[in-house]
Each structure stands twice: as C-alpha cells, then as structure tokens.
Amino acid sequence: GTTAVSVFCSLGDTLRVKVASSGTECYMPRNIVAKVLNRWLYVGISREQAEELLQSPQNQTGTFMIRESQMSKGTYSLSVLQRLGAACSVKHYRIHRLHDGRFYLFTSHAFSSLSQLVDHYSDSIDGLCCLLRQPCFIREAEKTPAARVPPSACVRKPTINWRNVDRERIFEGLREAMNSYFFATQEDSKGLSDMGLELID
C-alpha cells in the first residue's frame, strides 16, 4: 500500500520523513518515495503503481494523474480512471511534445504547460475516455492524538560492518569528505586556519 509522508531532509540516497498517519519520523530510501506536485503530477512511480493508486475505492470516474516516465525524464503520461458499474479500468495516454516545447495528447490541441492541458481536458473530452474530474486521492494525514507523543527513535540498519573496515581507509575517506566540503563552501585557507583546520592536499 501507499502511505503519505512529509520529507524533512535529503541525505544522499536516503530521506528523513515523517509518516502522516502516525507522526513517526524515520529514514527511507529515496527510490521508494514519489513526489506529488500540484496534486496531480507524480514523479517516481510506475504505471502499475499509478493504476493501484487510481483504483482505490474512494476514486471515481475522471480521477486522474500525470506521471513522469521513470525511464525518460521530461516525458509524461496521463492516467485516467474510468468506472463502469462494478468494473473499473485505467486508461493511459502518452503526452507528446512539439519541437517548440508545447504538450499534446492529440494533434488537434497543443498547450504551453501541463496545467493548461489539465484545464482543457477538465472542460472537454476531445478524445479522452471521460472528462478529468479530480486528482487522484492520497490518504490524507490522520490527526495524531492531542496527548504528548514521545519523540520517535529511528534506527537505521548500518550499511557497513564497521568492525571489518580498515581504520586508515576511514581516515582517508574523512579527509576526502572534509576537503570536498571545504572546496564546495569555498572557504579560504585563512578562514580554515581561524577555525583551527588545515586544507589537506
């Protein structure tokens, strides 16, 4: 299933998140977290995940999302739910781009933004299975009890067995990380010496 989370910070391939339903803070791999923009633009989900989300019982005919291709950044698809009685299906439409950057589903209409495309197909079917009615529902945050909740303890499984790592390699990596940091922040050697540090070549 899917769970709504808020991202606090990015730590390379890991994100520090807060689970909306419980308020628990923890770490999650970046590759299992999808971004949702404008309530309808999903980045980081597959076609199958889109179908699973759209087919949730609370979604009705015309529920939609636009998702960015996981294989080709900047390429999008429109996924629309259509319910016919007890049966439901999800229709997928590739969103194409003209050389001038405009988006289109069918050659009869081109739009300068995805928002304009959504607005148009919310008012006119123009070849779709149905009108776009509302963005895909995502389980909203359930309110945590008013009682004081103790701070959560997140324990992340170590990715390295530190007992088997050579100390010299650790110090070498630490020196390299510090050099990279100082280079990135463009600290001059005077600023470093004021802090009692020295740039290692």
N, C-alpha and C positions, 0 to 999 in steps of 0.2 A: 504494500500500500504506500501511499504518499503522506508525508507529514509536512506541514508548513513550518519553516524555520526562519529566523532573522539572523543575518550574518553580522557578527561583531568585527571580525578582523580576518585578514588573509595571512596565512603563514606558509607561503610557498604552495605546495600541493595539498595543504590542509586548511580548513576554515574553522574558526571558532564560531559556533552558532548557539542560538537559544531556541529550544523547541517551543513552539507557540502554545500547544495544548497544556504542557506541564510546567513551563518556565525553566526547565533544566538546561544548563549550559554544558556543552560538550564539544569535542572536535570531530569533524567529518572530512573524509577525503573530498577534494574539490570535484572530482569526476562523478560524484553521485548527487551533486546539488545542482538544480536547474534555476536559472534566473527567470523572473517574470517581470516584464516591463509593460506599462500601460494596461495592465490586467489581461492582455491578450497575446503579447509577444513572448514566446517561450524560447529560451536559449539553453541548450544542453539536454534535450530529451529526444528520444527516438520516436519513430512512427508508432510503434507498439505502445509506448508509454502514453503518447498522445491519445490513442484510442482508449486505453484504460481510464484515463482521467475524464475524457468526454463521456464515456458510457456510465459514469457514476449516476445513481438513481435520481439525484437532485437536478441533473441537467436535462433540459427539454430540447425539442426540435429547434434548430437555429443556434444552439450553443456552439461556439467556435473558438479556435486559437490559430495563431500564426506561429509556426516554429521555424527556427533557423536550422538548416541542414547541419548535421554533425560532421559530414564529410567535406562539405564545401561552404566555408564561411561566407556570409553575404548572400547565400541562396536560401529562399524561403518557400514554405508550403502552407496553404490554408487548409485546415482540417475542420469539418463541419459535421455536427451530429444531426441525424435525421431519424426520428421515431415514427414508426407506422404500427399503431396498436402496441402489442407486446414486443414486437421486433424493433431493433434499432441497428443502425449502421453508421459508420463514419466515412464520409467522402473526403478524399484528399485532392487538392488542386495545386499544381506547381505554379508558383508565382514567377513569371519571367521578367527579364529586364531588357529594356531597349538600350541602344548604344548611348543615348543621352541620359541614362540613369532612371528613367521612369519605369514604374512597375505595371504589369498587366497579367490578367488571367486569360482573357480572350482578346484578340486583336482589335475589337471594336472600341475598347476603352483603355486608356493609359493614365496613370496617376503619378504625381511627383513624390508621393510619400505612401507608406503603408497605411497611415491613418486615413488618408483620402480614399484609398482602396476599401478599407473597412466601412467608412461612412457611405460610400456609394452602394456597396452590396448590402448595407443595412436598410436602404431605401428601395433597391431594385434588384430583382433576382438575376436578370441578364445572363442566364446560362447556368447558374448555380442550382443545386438541388432544392434550396429554400433560402429565405432571407436570413441574414445574420441577425440574431436576436440579442444575445448576451455573451460575454466572455465566459470561458469555462470556469465553473465554480471550484474553488480550492477551499478545503476545510479551513475555516477561519479560526483564529486563536480563541480557545475557550478560556474564560477568565479563571485565573488561579484564585484560590480562596484568599479572603482578606487576612486570614491569620498569617503571622510572620513565618515565612518559609526559610529554613536554614540554608546558607549558601551551598550550592551544589559542588561536589568534588568530582572533577573529571580526571579520570586516569586514562592516559593514552598508553597503549601497549608499545614498548620500545621497539624500534625497527632494527636496532643494532644490539648485539650482545657485547656490552662494553667491557666485559671481563676478557674477551678474546682480542681486543683491539690493542695494537702496539702504542704505548704512550707517545713515542716520537711522532707517529702519524697524527695523533690528536693535536699535539702542539703545532705541527706543520699546518694542519687544517685551520686551527685557530688563528695562526699568524696570517694565513692567506685570507681568511674571513675579515680580520681586522684591517688588513691592507685594502681590501675591496671596499669596506665601509668607509674608511678614511678617504679613499680616492673618490668614491661616489658623493661624499658630502663636501668634497673639495676643501678639506681642512689643510691649511698650510703648515709647514713644519714648525713655525713659531707657535701657532695655536695648539699643536700637539705637545710641544715642549712645555707650554703653560699648564697643560693637564698632566704632565709627568709622563707622557708617552713619546715614543720614537717610532717613526715610519721605518719599517724593515724592507730593504730591497731584496 
